[in-house]
Amino acid sequence: MNLLWLQSAGCGGCTMSLLCAEGPNALELLEGAGIDLLWHPTVSQASGHEVRELLAKILAEDVPLDLLCVEGAIPRGPRGTGRYHMLAGTGRPMLDWVRDLSAVARHVVAVGTCATYGGMTTAGENPSDSAGLQYEGRLRGGILPADFRGRGGLPVINVAGCPTHPDWVTETLLMLAQDALGEADLDALARPLFYAEHLVHHGCSRNEFYEYKASAERLSDLGCMMEHLGCVGTQAVGDCNIRPWNGLGSCTSGGYPCIACTAPEFEEPRHAFTETPKVAGIPVGLPSDMPKAWFMALASLSKAATPKRIAANATADRIAVPPTLRGRKP
């Protein structure tokens, strides 16, 4: 399997995340799976005429392109020319390269939320007129048509995340290499189900506080961040707390609320990321599969039953009251 990786408008954070993969590292994993990395602008030695010749051979189909990975949103400006991002040394916009290479690729993989839906690159007034590969925000149809299919029959596979988890990228590529990823394995937004069928809430280290609706009031507090600090882990897809980053971390375990970075248009929630919008004191962003009335009834009962230990620890930056051990005293 031949893999070509391109980077467009973004911060390069998804590549940085991928390079943090351990045991084995990403390059060893790809090599062991028989995936040949033809070129990556950050990690490959080839440059200049070597890359131009490679791209020409791919377009001529002298070199088969099995996997095209694109990181970053694609600028279409100014006025649809794409010339805000020229692929250095080629005289052609990245917009044209991605479209032409997608036409000869067996599978096209959008890596990160910028490449999938536009992401942070499109926040604000989006002066570069950037878009994702097959989506513009929640709307299907980005720089590629809404009905685009790679030669393998799949739409663009959206490995969303800001940045995306290194395991999500490598697992997707390995499944494609083994013909083990079909359209039925993607959700409605073309994200692989192996991580998109989970919520960030699953496995969260703050779940005990969530159960009692014992809420943090500051980012340094230990309690649940849903009520006051903008956490949407009960609505956001991702197995971040089930397979921790680098084996031990996640946003919520690090004390920062989940901002649903795997979702389209997460970059503009219309409120501060660390604030929970409310109507009449009730959080707007309730769990997606629970009726509001049920949630309010449950929250009321939970708060009334909150143990003193949990209530005290929720608004502390460390364990203030340890668990009481039951049983006979020594």
N, C-alpha and C positions, 0 to 999 in steps of 0.2 A: 504494500500500500504506500503510495506516494502522498506526502503531506506538504502543502504550501501554506505559509502563514503570512498574512498581510496585516499591517497596522495602519489605521487611519486616525480620525479625529478623536482623541481620548488622552488619558494620562499614562497609558502603558501599565496601569495597575494590574490588569489581568495577567499579563506576562510576568510581572513581579510575583504575583500570587502563585502562578504555575511553577516558577523557579524555586518557590519555598516548599514544594512537595518533598516529602522525605520517605525513605524506606520502601521502594527505591525512589530516586529522584525522577523527575518527569522524562528527561532525555533517556535515561537507562530503561525506563518503563516502555517508552515508545520503541526503542531499539529491540527490546526483548519480545515485543509483540509483532515485530516485522514491519513496523511503520517507519518509512524512510523520510526524515525531515529534509525536504529538498532545499528549503530556505526559510529563514526567519530573520527579520531585519535586526533583531537585537542579539541573537546568539550565534548566528552563522558568520563564517569568515568571508564568504563570497560577497563581492560588491561590484559596482560599476558594470563593465561589459559582461562579466560572468553572469550577473543576474539578468541583464537584458537578453542575453542569449538563452538562458533558461526559460524566461517568460515567452520568448518567441517559439521555442520548441514545444512548450505546453500548448500555446494557442494553435500551433500547426499539428498538434496531437502526435508529435514525435515522442514526447514524454507524457505518459498517462498521468492525469491528475485525479486521484481517488478522493482526496480530502482537501477542501479549501477552507481554511479557518480565517476569519476576518475579525479583528479586534478594533473597536472604536466605531463611532458613527461615521457616515459618509457625507461630506459636504457636497451639496448640489449647487451652491452659489459660486460666483455671481450669475444670476439669471439663468440657472440651469446648466451652466458650462462645467461645473465641478472644479474650476481652476483655482479655488481657494486651497485645494490640496493637490499638488502635482507630485507624482511619483518621481523622485529625484533622478535625473539622468535620462528619463524616457521621453520627456516632452508631452506626456499624456496625463490627464487627471486620474486620480485614484478611482473616481466614479466610473470611468470607462474601463479601467483595468478590472474592477470587481465584476462589472456586468459581463465583460468578455470571458473572464476566467470562470465565472459561474456557469456559463453556457457549455463549457467543456468538462466541468467537474462532475464526478459521480455523486459526491455529497458536499453540501455547503453548510458550514457550521459557523454561526454567529457567536462569538465569545465575549461575554459580558453584556451588561444592559445597554451600553451605548450602541453596540453592534446589533443587538436584538430589537430594541424599541426606540433608540435615540438617546436615552439616558441623560446624564449630566451635560453632555455636549449640547443638547437642545434646550436646556433650561433658559429661562428668561425670554428674550425676544428672538433667540435663535438666529443671529445675524448671518451665520454661514449656511442657513437653510439645510441643516444636516438632518439625516433620518437613519433609521435602522435598515437592515438589509431587506426584510420583507414586511416590516411594520413601521408605521409612523405613529408613535405612541400606542394607543390601543387599536388604531385603525389598521387593518390589513392592507398591505401595499406600501412598500417603502421605495428604495431605489430599484428593487426588483418587483415584478408584477405580483399581484395578490395570488395568482394561480401558478407562480413559478414552481417548477420541480427540477431537482437535480437529475442527472442521468440514471441515478439509482432509484428514482421514483418518489423521493421524499421532498417535502418542502424544506426551507431553511430550518435547521435544527437550532433552537434558541437556548443556549446555555447561559441563561441570565444570571446576574449577580453583579454587585459593584463593590469590590471586584468579585468575580466568580470564584467559587471554591476550586482549588486545583484538582481535587478528586472528581468533581463534576465534569471537568474538561477531559481528563484522562479516561474516565469510565465511559464517557460518550464515544471517544475515539476508539477505544478498545471494542466496544459493542458494535460500532460500525465496521471495524476491521473483521469481525467475526460474523457479520450479517445478522446480528442479534438485536438490532434496533429497527423497529418498523413504525409505521404511522400510529398504530395502536399503542405504542409505547410513549407517545407524546400527549401532553395535555392540550386544552383548547387554545393555548397561546404558544404551542409548539415547543414547550419545555419538556425535557426528558422526565418521565414519571418517577424514575428511581429516586429523584430528590424532590420533584414537584408534588408528589402525593403526600408529602409530610408538611406540617406546619412548623415554623420556627419555635412555636410554643412547646412542641414535643421535646421533652428532655431538658427544658429550661431549668437552671439551678434555682430560680426564684419561684418555682411552682407552688411551694408550700405557702408562700405569701399570697400568691394569686388565689389559691383555694379559699383563703379567709378574707380576700380583698383587703389585705394589709398593705397599704401603699407607701412607696417611697415619696418623699417630698423634695429631695435634692438628688442630683446625680450620684453623689457619694453614698447614699443610703442603700441598705440591703433589700428593701421591700420591692414589691411588684411595681413596675414602671408604667403600667397601662393607664391608671386612673389620672395621673397628673403629668407624667413625663413623656407622653407621646408614643409609647411602645405599641406596635401593632403586630406583635408576634403571634397573636391568636388569629390573625387574618392572612399573614404572609407565608408563602410557600418556601420550603427549604428545610433541609435536615441539619442545619448548622449546629444545633445542640445535641444531635444524635451522633454525628461524626465531627467532633470539634476540629477547628482549624489547627493544623500542625499538631494534632493529637491532644490539645488541651485548652483551646480558647474559642470564644464566640463573642459577638457584640454584647449580648445580655450578661454573660458571665463576666465580661470585662467592665460592666457597669454602664453600658450605653444602650438606649432603647433600640429595638428593631424598627427600621424605617422602611421595611418591605422593598429592599433594593432589587429583588428579583421580579418586581412587577413593573409594567409599563406606567410611565408618568409618575413614578415615585418621587422624581426630582422636584416636583412642584406640588406639594401637598396643600398649599394655600394657608399654611400656618408653620410656625417654627417646628423643626423636627423634634425638639424636646418639650413640646407642649401638647397637651391633649385637648382638642376642641370639645366644647360641651354645650348642650342646650338644656337650660334649667338645671344645671349641675350634673346632668347625665352625659357621660362620654358618648361622642358620636360614633366612634369606631369600636363597636362591640364585636364579639366573636361572630364570624360570618354565618355560622350554622345554628345560632341560638336566638329565638325571638326576644325582643327588647324587654317585654313584660317578665318573661322567665328570668332573664338576667338580673333585672332589678330585684325580683323577689329573692333570688338566690343570694345576691350581694347583701341584701338586708339581713338575711338569716346568718350568712357567713360572718359579717362584721359583728353581729351580736354574740357569736360563738367564738370569737377570736381569742386564743389563749394569751395571757399576759406576756409570755415569752415572745410570741410572734409579733404582737403589737409593739413591744419595746424595740425589738431588733429591726423592725421595718423602717424605722426612722433613725437608725444608728448606722455609723459607717463601719462597724465591726460588731461581733457578737457581744451584746450587752448582757443578755440573760441566757445562760446555757441551758440545755434540756435538763429536766429533773429526772434522775434515775429512780425507778420504782423498785421496791423490794426491801429486804431487811437491811438495817444499818449494820456495818461491820462492828 
